Amino acid sequence: MKYPLADYELTPQVAIVDPEFVMTVPKRTVAFSGLDALSHALESYVSVMASEFTRPWALQAIKLIFDNLETSYKYDPAHPSKEGQEARSKMHYASTLAGMSFANAFLGINHALAHKTGGEFGLPHGLAISIAMKHVIKFNAVTGNVKRTPFPRYETYTAQKDYADIARYLGLQGKNDAELVDALLAKIDTLFAGVEVQPSLSANGVSKADFEKSLDTLPDLVYNDQTTPGNPRQPRLEEIRQLLKDQF
């Protein structure tokens, strides 16, 4: 079982953020780590613990990732290009910005789901994150009678507006918040295609038999994950079970 540990004692006093260290990272690692960073920024932006201090970091990280991940993925260290090196540098900074955001605002059930599917089925973390990403956005970006996660500073459910604000920041078009969320989901689809990620469990080697066998244990593990309390919509166990089914 994969379970995150979090404590401010783990926060470094100094971090050396040098893009030179990522110039030779393999393509698949570039794709998975980049999409993980995207999730860090998206989840921390809509988190119940988000603030005016964390959201600018998240927004800038999201824009940098959409602008640079595909180019970074296609960069060939054996045939260096200025464009590719710049994209890898900006992705390195985007990952750091997203980390600064989620270190203070925390994450949500995209990570809770990925921690458990990754541990259960041996999937790379960024791949498990990608498989859950759009399903979690759809789950959170709703209106009406939503079971809000209790947190003192999160008095009004704003997840749909928050995702729509991200879409606006990216320059996406939509007549209302719901359409802007759809535009964001479509942009994520385009990014998945650009880095050759297939966002389903079945497309990545998980058999139906193994998946169904895990459905009795995974929902409880997801609910109890350390990242779940930051999610704006509090999931019921049956809703988690459906989110898992949606990923297959």
Summary of the structure (lengths in Angstrom):
residues: 248
radius of gyration: 17.5
end to end distance: 19.2
largest distance: 54.2
contacts: 846
relative contact order: 0.17
helix: 64%
strand: 1%
